[in-house]
Amino acid sequence: MTRVLIAGVSLALAVAASAGVKTQIVTYTLGDTTFEGFLAWDESSSARRPGVLVIHQWMGVTDNERMRAEMLARLGYVALAVDVYGKGVRPTSTQEAAVLVRKYKDDRALLRARLAAGLAELQRHPLVDTSRIAAIGYCFGGTAALELARSGAKVAGVVSFHGGLDTPTPADAKRITGKVLVLHGADDPSVPSEQVLAFEREMRDAGVDWQLVAYGGAVHSFTQKEAGNDNSKGAAYNERADRRSWEAMRAFFNELFGTPAAGTDAARP
């Protein structure tokens, strides 16, 4: 009887923790281009709170980014899954995605401009404390989160999940104003050790407050369940690395912003 009661109470608390989460499709523009992002926040409180920009992997804004935005909302943040590609631009294959990613990796100024547009949209939300903003990104989005920091954007911190660490302008790291957390698959063939070492030198030379956590046995895309479980393909889901990296992000945000009022176990992978 006691065990049943405790289980019932736990379930009720988990439901209550997510009951106030509201989501909304938002559109915003930069020049002639319209973007479509996904916004999530807990409307049970009217208090201003930190905002988190969620930057998508190479397939664009998908269920993964929407899920992470809702998880962040349950933790007490306002989260915007930002759209880098533009409304209606969604690759239907990895071949199309690779072409899109190359476009932005080859034109970092364009990438930075589109990230800045998404950041401005997040800052417009009335519940966001604009002095307390962070960004996270997955794969291509991890690269983009680091690029946002290198642009000199006023963000308290950025988190890269299995993102590329390379940059054509390493000296721009001197423009980073916040802290940096890189969550890396130790066996990721897309980010070889030479790239990791170059990133470490870049951060040291610029005097950045940075951390890099490498997860043994994890390859690229370790937070993406649809990647499958075969490490030999170079990209695969890893439940332990997914869980540990999310907890590392939470600890990082707690350091930046303090413990959010809405933090619950329901917001774990």
C-alpha positions as CSV (number, residue, x, y, z in Angstrom):
1,M,0.0,0.0,0.0
2,T,2.8,2.4,0.9
3,R,4.7,1.7,-2.3
4,V,1.5,2.3,-4.4
5,L,0.9,5.6,-2.6
6,I,4.5,6.8,-3.2
7,A,4.3,5.8,-6.9
8,G,1.1,7.7,-7.2
9,V,2.5,10.8,-5.6
10,S,5.6,10.7,-7.8
11,L,3.4,10.4,-10.9
12,A,1.2,13.3,-9.8
13,L,4.3,15.5,-9.2
14,A,5.7,14.6,-12.6
15,V,2.4,15.5,-14.3
16,A,2.1,18.7,-12.3
17,A,5.6,19.7,-13.3
18,S,4.8,19.6,-17.0
19,A,1.2,20.8,-16.7
20,G,2.2,24.5,-17.0
21,V,4.4,24.1,-20.0
22,K,3.2,26.0,-23.0
23,T,4.5,25.7,-26.6
24,Q,4.2,28.0,-29.6
25,I,5.4,28.1,-33.2
26,V,7.0,31.5,-33.7
27,T,8.0,33.3,-36.9
28,Y,10.6,36.0,-37.2
29,T,12.5,37.6,-40.0
30,L,16.0,38.7,-41.1
31,G,16.0,40.7,-44.3
32,D,13.7,38.9,-46.8
33,T,14.0,35.5,-45.0
34,T,11.3,34.2,-42.6
35,F,12.2,31.7,-39.9
36,E,10.0,29.3,-38.0
37,G,11.1,28.4,-34.5
38,F,9.6,26.5,-31.6
39,L,9.1,28.2,-28.2
40,A,8.5,26.5,-24.8
41,W,8.0,27.9,-21.4
42,D,6.2,27.2,-18.1
43,E,3.3,29.6,-17.8
44,S,2.5,28.7,-14.2
45,S,4.8,31.5,-13.1
46,S,5.0,35.1,-14.2
47,A,8.6,35.5,-12.9
48,R,11.3,36.4,-15.4
49,R,13.8,33.7,-16.0
50,P,16.9,32.7,-18.1
51,G,16.4,32.0,-21.7
52,V,18.0,29.2,-23.7
53,L,18.5,29.1,-27.4
54,V,18.4,25.5,-28.8
55,I,20.2,25.1,-32.1
56,H,19.3,22.2,-34.4
57,Q,21.4,19.5,-36.0
58,W,21.7,19.2,-39.7
59,M,18.1,18.1,-40.4
60,G,16.7,21.4,-39.1
61,V,14.1,21.9,-36.4
62,T,12.8,18.4,-35.6
63,D,11.0,16.5,-32.8
64,N,14.4,16.3,-31.1
65,E,14.8,20.1,-30.7
66,R,11.1,20.5,-29.7
67,M,11.6,17.8,-27.1
68,R,14.7,19.5,-25.7
69,A,12.9,22.9,-25.6
70,E,10.1,21.4,-23.6
71,M,12.5,19.7,-21.2
72,L,14.2,23.0,-20.6
73,A,10.9,24.6,-20.0
74,R,10.2,22.0,-17.3
75,L,13.5,23.0,-15.8
76,G,12.4,26.6,-15.5
77,Y,13.8,28.2,-18.6
78,V,12.2,29.8,-21.6
79,A,13.6,27.8,-24.6
80,L,13.5,28.7,-28.3
81,A,14.4,26.0,-30.8
82,V,15.9,28.4,-33.4
83,D,15.6,28.0,-37.1
84,V,18.9,28.5,-39.0
85,Y,17.7,27.4,-42.4
86,G,14.5,29.4,-42.9
87,K,10.8,28.5,-42.9
88,G,10.0,25.6,-45.1
89,V,13.7,24.7,-45.7
90,R,13.9,21.2,-44.2
91,P,16.2,18.6,-45.8
92,T,14.6,15.3,-46.7
93,S,17.9,13.3,-46.8
94,T,21.3,13.4,-45.2
95,Q,22.7,14.3,-48.6
96,E,20.6,17.5,-48.7
97,A,21.5,18.2,-45.1
98,A,25.2,17.9,-45.9
99,V,24.8,20.6,-48.6
100,L,23.0,22.9,-46.2
101,V,25.5,22.5,-43.4
102,R,28.4,23.2,-45.8
103,K,26.7,26.4,-46.9
104,Y,26.8,27.8,-43.3
105,K,30.2,26.3,-42.4
106,D,31.7,28.1,-45.4
107,D,29.9,31.3,-44.6
108,R,30.3,31.9,-40.8
109,A,29.1,35.5,-41.2
110,L,25.8,34.3,-42.5
111,L,25.5,31.6,-39.8
112,R,26.2,34.3,-37.1
113,A,23.6,36.6,-38.5
114,R,20.9,34.0,-38.5
115,L,21.8,32.9,-34.9
116,A,21.7,36.6,-33.9
117,A,18.2,36.8,-35.4
118,G,17.1,33.9,-33.3
119,L,18.7,35.3,-30.2
120,A,16.9,38.6,-30.7
121,E,13.6,36.7,-31.0
122,L,14.2,34.9,-27.7
123,Q,15.1,38.1,-26.0
124,R,11.7,39.6,-27.0
125,H,9.8,37.1,-24.9
126,P,8.4,39.0,-21.9
127,L,9.4,36.3,-19.4
128,V,13.1,36.2,-20.5
129,D,15.7,37.9,-18.3
130,T,17.9,39.2,-21.2
131,S,20.9,39.4,-18.9
132,R,20.7,35.6,-18.4
133,I,20.8,33.8,-21.7
134,A,22.6,30.6,-22.8
135,A,22.7,28.6,-26.0
136,I,23.0,24.8,-26.6
137,G,23.3,23.0,-29.9
138,Y,23.5,19.4,-31.3
139,C,25.9,18.3,-34.0
140,F,25.8,21.2,-36.5
141,G,24.0,23.1,-33.7
142,G,27.0,22.5,-31.4
143,T,29.3,24.1,-34.0
144,A,26.8,26.9,-34.3
145,A,26.6,27.5,-30.5
146,L,30.4,27.9,-30.4
147,E,30.2,30.2,-33.4
148,L,27.6,32.3,-31.6
149,A,30.0,32.7,-28.7
150,R,32.9,33.6,-31.0
151,S,30.7,36.3,-32.5
152,G,30.8,38.2,-29.2
153,A,27.1,37.7,-28.5
154,K,26.2,38.6,-25.0
155,V,25.4,35.1,-23.7
156,A,26.3,33.8,-20.3
157,G,27.4,30.4,-21.7
158,V,27.1,28.0,-24.6
159,V,27.0,24.2,-24.6
160,S,28.0,22.0,-27.6
161,F,26.6,18.4,-27.7
162,H,28.8,16.3,-30.1
163,G,29.4,19.4,-32.2
164,G,32.3,20.2,-34.5
165,L,34.9,22.3,-32.8
166,D,36.7,23.8,-35.9
167,T,36.7,27.4,-36.9
168,P,38.3,29.4,-39.7
169,T,38.9,32.3,-37.3
170,P,40.3,31.0,-34.0
171,A,41.4,34.5,-33.0
172,D,37.7,35.3,-32.6
173,A,37.7,33.3,-29.4
174,K,38.9,36.5,-27.8
175,R,35.5,37.9,-28.3
176,I,33.8,35.2,-26.2
177,T,32.1,36.8,-23.2
178,G,30.6,33.8,-21.5
179,K,31.6,30.3,-20.4
180,V,31.9,27.3,-22.7
181,L,31.0,23.7,-22.2
182,V,31.8,21.1,-24.8
183,L,30.2,17.6,-24.4
184,H,32.1,15.3,-26.7
185,G,32.1,11.7,-27.8
186,A,35.6,10.4,-27.1
187,D,35.4,8.1,-30.2
188,D,33.7,10.6,-32.5
189,P,35.3,10.2,-36.0
190,S,33.7,13.5,-37.1
191,V,35.8,15.4,-34.5
192,P,39.3,13.9,-34.6
193,S,41.8,14.4,-31.8
194,E,43.7,17.0,-33.9
195,Q,40.5,19.2,-33.9
196,V,40.0,18.7,-30.2
197,L,43.6,19.8,-29.5
198,A,43.2,22.8,-31.8
199,F,40.1,23.8,-29.9
200,E,41.8,23.5,-26.6
201,R,44.7,25.7,-27.8
202,E,42.1,28.2,-29.1
203,M,40.4,28.4,-25.7
204,R,43.6,28.7,-23.8
205,D,45.1,31.4,-26.0
206,A,41.9,33.4,-25.6
207,G,41.7,33.0,-21.8
208,V,38.2,31.5,-22.1
209,D,36.5,29.8,-19.1
210,W,35.9,26.5,-20.8
211,Q,35.3,22.8,-20.1
212,L,35.5,19.8,-22.3
213,V,34.0,16.5,-21.2
214,A,34.7,13.4,-23.3
215,Y,32.4,10.3,-23.0
216,G,34.2,7.0,-23.5
217,G,32.5,4.7,-25.9
218,A,30.5,7.5,-27.5
219,V,30.6,8.5,-31.1
220,H,28.9,11.3,-33.0
221,S,25.2,12.0,-32.4
222,F,25.2,10.3,-29.0
223,T,22.0,12.1,-27.9
224,Q,20.0,11.2,-31.0
225,K,18.0,8.1,-30.6
226,E,17.2,7.8,-34.3
227,A,20.9,7.3,-34.9
228,G,20.7,3.7,-33.9
229,N,23.2,1.8,-31.7
230,D,25.9,0.8,-34.1
231,N,29.1,2.7,-33.2
232,S,30.9,1.3,-36.3
233,K,28.8,3.8,-38.4
234,G,30.4,6.7,-36.7
235,A,27.1,8.1,-35.4
236,A,25.1,6.3,-32.8
237,Y,22.9,6.9,-29.7
238,N,24.4,6.3,-26.3
239,E,22.0,6.3,-23.4
240,R,24.7,6.9,-20.7
241,A,26.4,9.7,-22.6
242,D,23.0,11.3,-23.3
243,R,22.0,11.2,-19.7
244,R,25.4,12.3,-18.4
245,S,25.7,15.1,-20.8
246,W,22.3,16.5,-19.9
247,E,23.2,16.4,-16.3
248,A,26.5,18.2,-17.1
249,M,24.5,20.9,-18.9
250,R,22.1,21.2,-15.9
251,A,25.1,21.7,-13.5
252,F,26.6,24.2,-15.9
253,F,23.4,26.2,-16.0
254,N,23.0,26.1,-12.2
255,E,26.5,27.6,-12.0
256,L,25.5,30.3,-14.5
257,F,22.0,31.1,-13.2
258,G,21.4,29.4,-9.9
259,T,19.1,26.4,-9.4
260,P,15.8,27.0,-11.4
261,A,12.6,27.0,-9.4
262,A,11.0,24.4,-11.6
263,G,13.8,21.8,-11.7
264,T,12.4,18.2,-11.6
265,D,13.5,14.7,-12.5
266,A,10.8,14.8,-15.2
267,A,13.2,16.9,-17.3
268,R,15.9,14.2,-17.7
269,P,16.5,12.1,-20.9
